[in-house]
Amino acid sequence: METNSSRPTKLHEMLLLLVFLVLLLSLNPCESLDIDPRDEAALSLFRSRVQDPSQSLSTWLGSNCTNWTGITCSSDSGKVISVNLTHMNLSGDIHPSLCNLSFLESLVLAQNSFTGAIPLCFGSLYGLKTLDLSHNRFGGALPDTISRLGNLRELILSWNQDLGSLMPPWIGNFSDKLEKLDAGFNSFHGEIPDSLLYLKSLRYLNFENNNFGGNLQDFQQSLEILNLGSNSLSGTLPCFSACSGSLSVLNLADNYIVGGIPTCIASLEALTHLNLSHNQLSYKISPRLVFSEKILVLDLSFNDLAGPLPSTIAEATEKGLILLDLSHNQLSGEIPSKLTELKSLQALFLSHNLLTGEIPSRIGNLTYLQVIDLSNNVLSGAIPLNIVGCFQLLALILNNNNLTGVIQPEFDALSGLKILDISNNKISGEIPQTLAGWKSLEIVDLSSNNLSGTLNDAITKWSNLRYLSLARNKFSGNLPSWVFTFQAIRMMDFSGNNFSGIIPDSNFNLSLYYNNRDFARQPAVGIDLSGNMLHGEIPSGLFGLEGLEYLNMSYNILTSRLPDLEKMRSLKALDLSHNSLSGQIPENVSGLEDLTVLDLSYNCFSGHVSKKQGYWRFPGALAGNPNLCVESSTGVCGRDSVPVEPGKAFQEEMVEGPISLSVFLLSAAITFYFSIVSLFCSARARRYILETKL
């Protein structure tokens, strides 16, 4: 039996439930908001003229505005106030019916494939605050009717490569509310209108990658982002004094700016990103040019800056400078030890300067460092053992210096390394067994040093190898059986050493790139064993690698007959010269369409070579084979043409490396090097180094 005391409790619960339902309904008042009929008709007509393969606009049915993808209506009138069709795979011209949305405040058509000119009628959308047409294929000039949009706060036109002509002079005075103007990666030219220099409301200006010229002018408002990179601006650097407390990103890279860097630039106290690279800046870097602790990215590379590196270029804090790039200048003197106090540094680029002295012994203090590039300087001494403190290091690039010493066994602490380049130095000793711990390595270049010893099994642990060069050292002994077993390898260069014995008849089917012609279309797939003392037969498996593009085994003591080359359909360069190969040469060289370099000279080949075999494409390729009968254009059998001074051309090539194939290998290696250099960056480093390196 229900007691009287329980009745008020149940009544109270019912009242609470009713209040909850009312509140729930009040939170979703637009559940059945009807779109204005005239706006519905305008959008339907716009949709009928648009290509929509992804059916992104298939929800534009009925009168309920909340069901229409990308459409926002006023809760009071049902008028459309916002159209956002970002990244919907739409294309075609914009139908002028879109201009009938008279209450529109925001129009975003970004990241589609709309074409044609920007509609003139956009100028009738007087209430528009945001107009974003970026990442499309609009063309022609910016219509003057846009100047009627006096309420516009954001005008975003970037990444429409055919959109251009002169930037209209009214661009800086048509709206005193304009805060953001983004016209990057378009085709505008001429000078930047003076009206923009004085637009007080402007906070964000991006004209990157256009064709603006004239002298760089100072801006007279509190800009926060100024990106004028990749234009043709000239003159000297202004101080940007009006932006001293607001400017956080300044990108003037890839222009023609001259003179020195004024110390007043360091007075931009909010600056986090400064990119002045690829200009013609000169003179010394003033010791008074010290940036605040807020600076994250500082790039002054590819200029003509001279003199010593300043001992302090930014305030040292735990959350300060992340990327410092002073490469490709004329800086001289030693690397200041105070540079190692920039504890937050993740990437340090000082390459292609005239720096001398030793690598700072306290380099290991930079524990966040992921990339070190000190290449192409005149640095001496050994690689400091303290560098193991950079335990997050992904790329160590020290090539083309005068470094000495040995590779220390303790360097195995750098277990995350992906790129190691210490080539063209004077480093000696053997490869320590402890380096088996470098399991992340992808690019290794130890060439042109004084390294010696045999190849130990530590290298087998570098299972991710893509490029390995031990060329021009003093390595000796037999090539181990595992030498061709790296699955990801693309380029392997053991040339110019003292390797002896036979070439191991390994399982050549392990490498994805050596065996797959589709992979070979990527840069550089090759093997170079030239300039050693290898003897015996060439394993037949080498001539069955469909993906191999470059093969150089010249200047050895190889003996055997050559098998058919028909499987090597990707082959671009083959050099087997200066060996003792014998028998008849392959008949199917004419079918190798990609082959551009062939040298079989100075061997012991014999037999008859008909013109139809295609060897006429490679003058001198069969020289120095006295028993070879080469059919001439007249049908007469004779020896192939011999250089005026036999062997001279090859001797000249050996100064820098073996034969003309080295040019191909160098070109391919450089292309490959830069095509995968992004692999050295973690997610955070990529964000700062590759994306925000403005």
N, C-alpha and C positions, 0 to 999 in steps of 0.2 A: 504494500500500500504506500502510495506517494505521500510524503509528509509535506506540510505547508512550508517548512523551511527550505525545501529543495526547489520550490516553484520560482522564487526570485532569482536563484542561481541560474536556472535554465533560461529564464527571460533575459537575464544579463548576458548570457552567452549568445543568444540570438541577436541581441542588439549589437554586440561586438562584431558578429559575422556580417551583419547588414552594413555597418560602418566600413568594414574591410572591403566589401564588394564595391561600395560607392567610391572609396579611394582608388581601388584597382581600376575602375572604369575611368576615373578622372585622369589617371596617368596615361591613358591611350585615347585621347579625345578625337584623333584624326583617323580612327579606324574606318570610317566611311565618308571621308572628305571628298566631295564632288569637285572635279576639275571644272573650271570655267569653260562653257561650250565653245567659245571663240578660240580659246587657247588649245582646247582639244582638237579642233579642226586644223589649227596652224601646225601642231605637232604631227598630226596624222599625214598632212600633206608633205611635211619635211621627211617623214619616215618613208613615204612612197617613192621618194627620189634617191634614197640612200641604199647602197649595197650593204647587206647585213647577213653575210654567210653564217655567222655564229648565232643568228636569231636572238641577238642581245636585246632587241626592241620588241620581241614577241609579246611582252607583257603590256604593251600599249593598247589595251582593249578595255572597253567599259568606261564608266565615268568616275571610278574610285581612284583618286590621284595617288593614294599610297601604294597602289599596285603597279604604278608605272615606273619601271626601272630608270633611275637617274633623274627623276622629276620630283621637285618639291613645290608644294602649293601653299599659298597663304591660308591660314586657318580661318581668317575672317571672310575672305572673298572667293577663295578657290582659284585665284589667279596664280599662274606659274611664276615663281620668284627665283628658281634655280634649275639649271639644266647641267648635269654632270655626266658626260658620256665617255669618261676616260677609259682607254684601253678596251674598247669593245669591238675592235676589228671592223670598223665602219669605213666606207670609202665613197667616193663620188663628190660631186659639187654640192655646195650648201644652197638649199632652196631658200629664196627670200622670205618664204612664209614664216621662217623662224623669227623674223624681225617684227612679227605681229604680236609677239609676247611683250606687251607694253609695260608690264610690271617687273620684267626680268632684272635681277640684281647680280646674278652670277651665271656666266656662260663658260663652261669648260668642255672643250672638244679634244683634249690632249691625247696623244699616243694612239692616233688612228691613221688613216690614209686619205684624208680629205684632200681634194685637189682644187685647182682653179684659183681665181683671185678672191681676196677677202671681200665679202659682199659690201657694197656701198651702204646698204640699208642698215648695217650694224650701227651707223651713226645716229639712228633714230631710237636706239635703246637708251634713253636718257637716264634711266635709273641704274644703269649697269655700274657695278663696283669692281667686278672681276671679269676679265676677258682672257681666257687661256686657250690659245690655238697651237700650242707647242707640239713638236714631234708629229707633224703632218707633212703634206706636200703642197702647201699653198705656194703660190708664186706671184710675181708682179710687185707692184709698189704698195706701201702702206697707204690706204685711201685717206684723203683729207677729211672725209666725213667723220673719222674717228675723233677728230678735234672737237666734236660736239659733245663728247662724253665727259662732261664736267664733273661727274661724281666718281670717275674711275680711280680706283686705288691700286689695282694690279693689272698690268698689261704684259702678257707673256706670249712671246712670238717665236721662241727659240726652236732650233732644229727644223726649220723649213728652208732648205738649201737654196731654193729658187726665189725666195722672198727677199727683196732688196731694193736697189736704187739708192738715191740720197735719203738720209734720215731727215724728215721734214723739220723745218725750223720751229714749228709750233709745238714740237714734242715735249718741250719743257715748260710750256705755259698754258696748255689747254685744260689742265686739271690741277688745282692747288691742293688736291688730296692724294695725288699719285705718290705711292710709297715704293712700288716695285716696278721696274722696267727691265724685262729680260728679252733681249733680241740676239742672244748668242747663237753661233753656228748658222748664220744666215748669209746674205750676200749684200749687206749694206756697205756703202762706200762714201768717200768724201770726208769732211771734217765732222767731228762731234759738235752738234749745235750748241752755241753759247747759252741758249736758254736752259739747257740741262745743268749748267754749272751753278745756277742760282735758284734752282727749284727746291725750296726749303723743306718740302714734305718728303723728298726723295731719300730713301734709306738703302735701297738695293738697286744696283745698276750692273747689268751684265751685257757687254757687247763682245764677248769672246768670239774669236774665229770669224771675223768679218774682214772688210778691207778698208777700215777707217785709217785716215792719214792725217798729216799735219802735226803740229807740235802738241805734246802732252800738256794739258792745262790743269791748273789747280781747281778743285771743287770747293764751293763755298757753303756747303751744308753738312749736316751731321750724318754722313754716309756710314753704313755698317758693313756693306759688301760692295766692293768695287772690283770688277773683273773686266779688264780691257786686253787680256792676253790674246796673242796670235792675230795681231793687226799690223799696220805699218806706221805706227806712231813714232815720232822722233822728238828731238829736244832733250832737255835734262829733267831730272826728277824734282818735282815740287815737294813741299813739306806736308801738304794736306793738313794744314794747321786747324782748319775748321772741323776736321774729323778726329782731332787728337784724342778725344774721350770716347769715341764711338766706333771707329773703323776696326773691324776684327779680321777681315779678309781683304788683302790687296794683291791682285794678280796683274802684273804688267809684262809677263813673260812673252818672249818671241815677238819683239818689236825692234826698233832701231834707236833706243834710248842711249844717250852718250853721257860722258862726264863721270864724276864720282858719285858715291852714295852719300848724300848729306846726312850728318849725324842727327838732324831733326827727325828723320824717319823713325829713329828709336824712341821718339817722344810719343809715338802712337801707342798709348798705354793700354788700349784694349786689343791690340793686334795679336792674333793667334796664328794667322797664315800669311806669309810674305813670299811671293815668287817673283823674282826679277831676272830669272834665267833667260838665256838666249837673247841677250841684248849686246850692246857695245860699251858697257860700263868699264871704266878704267881707273887708274890711280890706286893708291893704297886704301885698305880698309882702316878707317880711323880707330884708334884704341878707345875713343869715346863713343863708338857705335855699339852700345850695349842694350840689348832688348830686355824687356821686362820678363818676369816669370810666367806671364800668360802666353808667350810665344810657343807654338807647338811645331810649326813647319817653317823652316827658313831655307830658301833655295836661291842661291846666287850663282848657280852653275852656268857654264858656257858664256863667259864674259872675258874681259881682258884685265881683271883685277890683279894687281901685282903687290909686291912687298910681303912682309911676314904675316902669318896668321895671327890675329889678335889673341892675346892670352884669355880674354873674357869676351864672348860675343853674346852671351845671354846669362841672365841671373840663374844660378844653379839652385834648383829646388827639386823636391821629390816628384812633383807633377808639372814639370816644365817641358823643355824642348824634346820633341820626339824624333824629328828628322832634320838633319843638317847636311846640306849639299853645297859644297864649294868647289866641286869638280870642274875640270876643263877651264882653268884660269892660268895665271902665271905666278901663283903664290909661291914663295920661297921660304927658306929657313926651316927650322925644326917644328914638329908638331908640339904645341904647348902642352905641358903636363896638366895644366888647369882644365884642359878639355875633358879630362877624365872625371871631373867633378860634376858633369852634366848627367846626373844619375838616372834621369828619365829617358835618356837617348835610346832610340830603337834602331835608327839607321844613320850611318855616318859615311858620307861620300866625299873623299878628298882626292880622287884620282885625277890623272892628267894635269899635274902641276909640276913644280920644281922643288918639291919638299925634300929635305935632306935629314941626316941624323937617324936616330933609331926610333922604332915604334915605342911610344911611352910605356914604361915598365908597369904602370898602374892601369893599363887598358882594361884589365879584368875587373876594375871597380864599376864598369858600366854593365851591370848585371842584367839589364833589360835589352841590351844590344842584340839585334837580330841580323843586321847586315853591316859588314865592314868592307869598304872598297877604298884601298889606298894604292891602287895599281897605277902604273905609269908615272912614277916619281923617281927619286934618286935615293931612296931610303936604304940604309945599311944595317948591319948587325943581325942578330938572330931574332926569330919570332919569339917574343917574350913568353916565358912559361906562364906568367900571370894571366895570359889570355884565356886560360881555362875557366876563369871567373865569369866569362861571358857564356854562361851555360845554356842560354837560350839561342845561341848563334845559329843562324840558318845559312848564311853565305859569308865566306871568308875569301876575299879577292885581293891578292897581294902581288899579282904578276907584274913583270917589267919593272923591277927595282934591282938593287944590288944586295939583296938579303943573303946572309950566309948561315952557317950553323946546320943543325940537323932537325929532322922531324922528331920531336920528343915523344916518347911512349906515353907521357901523361896527357897528351892531346886527345886521348881517347875519351876524356871527360866531355868533349864537344860532340856528344852523341846525336844531337839533332841536326848536324850539318847536312845540308842538301847540295850546296855548291862550294867546292874548294878549288881555287885557282892560285897556285904559287909559281906558275910557269915563268921562264925567262928571268931566273935569279941565279944564285951560286950556292944553292942548298945541296948538301952532300949527305952521305950515309945511306942507310937502308930504310925501307918501309917497315916500321915496327909491327910486330905481331899483335900488339895491343889494339891496333886500329881496326881490328875485326868488329869493334863496337860501333863503328860508323855505319850503321845499317840503313840510315836514311839517305845516304849519298846518292845523288843523281848525276851531277857533273863533277868530274875530277880532271884537272889539268896540272900535271907535274912536269910538263915538257921543258926542255932547254934548261936543265940544271946539271948537277954533278952526282945525281943519285946512282947508286950501284947495288950490287947483290942480285939475288935471284927473286923471282916472283913467289912470295909466300902465300899461304892459304888464307891470310887475313882478308885479301881482296875478294875471296869467294863470298864473304859475308855481306858485301856491298850489293845486295840483291836487286836494288832499285836502279842500278847504274844505267844511264842513257848515253853518257859521253865519257870516255876514258882515254886520256893521252899520257903516255909515258915517253913520248918521242924525244930524241936527242939528249939522252942520258948515257949512263955507263952500265945499264943492266946487262946481265949475262945469264948463261945457263940455258936450259931447254925451256921451251914454252910449255906450261903445264896443260894437262888434259882438259881442265875446266875453262880454258881461256875463251872459248866461244859459247859458253853456256848461259850467259846472262839473258834473261827473257826480255828485258826492256831495252837492251843496248841498241843504239843507232850508229854511233861512231866509235871506232876503236883504232888508236894510232900508237903502234909500238916501234915506229921507224927510227933509224939512226941510233941503234944500240948495238950490243954485242951478243944478241941472242944466237944460239947455235942449235944444232940438232934438227930434227924434222918438224914439220908442221903437224900438230896432233890431228888425227882423224877423228874429230869429236862428233857429237850429235848436233849437227848444224840446224836441226829442226826446232830448237828451243826458242830462238829469238823470233818474236812476233814481227819485228821490222825487217829482218833479213829474209823472211819467208813469205811475206804478204805484200803484193804489189800495191794494194790500196794504201797500206801504211807508208810505202816508199814515196808516196806523193807528198808526205810531210818532209821538212828539211833534213837533209844529210843522213844518209844511211850508207856507211862505208867501213872498210877495213884497210889499214895501211901497215904492212910488215916490211917495208922497204928498208934498204941500207943496213941489213944485218948479215949474219953468216949462216942462214938457214940452208939446208940441203935436202936432198931426196925429192920425192914426188909431192906435187900439190894434191891434197885430198880432193877426190872427185866431188865430194859433197859441197865444196865451195862453189862449184860451177852449176849447182842446182838451186841457188838462192834467188828466188824470183824478185825479192824486194831490194837486193843489193844494188846500189847505184855507183859506188866507187870502190875499186879494188886495185891496190898497188902492192906488188911484191917484187919490184925492181931491185937491182943491186943485191942479189943473194947468190946462192950456188945451186939453185933448184934444177933438177933434172927430171924429165918425164915428157910424155906427149900431152898435148892439150885435148881435152874432150870437147864435144859440141858446146856452144854457148847459147843454144836456142832457149833454154829455160831462164836465162838471165835477161828477162824482157825489160827490166828497169835500168839496166846498166847504162851509165853516162860516161864513165871513164875507166879504162883498163890499162894498167901498165905492168908488163911482165918483162921489161927490157933488162939487159945486162944480167942474164942468167945462163944456164946451159940447157935450155929446153930444146927438144928435138922432135923429129917426125914432121908430118904435114900439119899445116895450120888449119883451123876450122873453116868450113866452107860457107857457113851461114851467117857471117857477120853483117851482110846486107840487110838481114831481117831485124837487126837491132836498131830501131828507128831513133832511140834516144841517145845512142852512142855518139859522143862528140870528141872524145880523146881516146886514141888507141896507140900503144907503143909496144911492139914485140921485137924491137931492134936488138942487135947484138946477142943473138942466141945461136942455136945450131939447127934451125928449121931447114927442111929440104922439101923438094917436090915442086909441083907446078901450081901457080896461082893465076887463075883466069880473071879477066877484067870483070866478069859478071859477079864475082864474089864480093865486090864492093870495097876492096882495100884501097882503091884509088882515092877514096874520100879522106884518107889519112896519109898525107905525104910524109915519107921517111919512116913510117911505122914498121917497115920490114927491113930497114937498112941493117947492114952488118950481119946478114945471114948469107954467107957466100954460096951455099948449096941450094938456095931458093931461086926458082925461075919465075919471075914476075912478068906477066903478059903486059906489054905496053899498048898504047893507043893504036899503034900500027899492026898489032898482032904479033910483034916480034918478042921472043922470050929474052929477058935480060934481068940483071940484078936491080933491085930497087935503088933509088937515088940515095947517095950517102952524103951527109953533111960535108961542107968544104973542109972543116977541121973536125974529124971524127972525135966525138966525145966532149968537145968543148962546151956545147950547149948544156950537156948534162952536168959537167963540172961546175958551170956557173949556177945552175939550179941548186946544186948541193950546198952552196954557201948558206942558204936559208932553209933548205930541206930538199927532199928528193923530187926531181923532175917537175915538169909543168903541172902534173896532177896536184901538186901542193897548192897551187892557186885555187883549184876547184875545191879541195878539201878545206882550205882556209875560208873561202867564201861560204861554203855550206855550213861550216862550224859556227861562223859568226851569226848566220841566219838562225841556226838552231839555238845558239846561246841565248839570243834575245827573245826567241819565240817561247821559251819556257822559263825565263827569268822570274816571272811572277810566282813561280812555285816556291820561292824562298820566303814568302810572306804568310804569316798567320792571318787570321781574320782581322785582328786589330791593326796589325801592321799594314795589311792591304788597304784598310780604310784610310789610314793616314798617308801611306807612302804612294799608293797608286791612284787612289780616288781623290784625296784631298790635297795632293801635290799640285796645287792649282797653278 
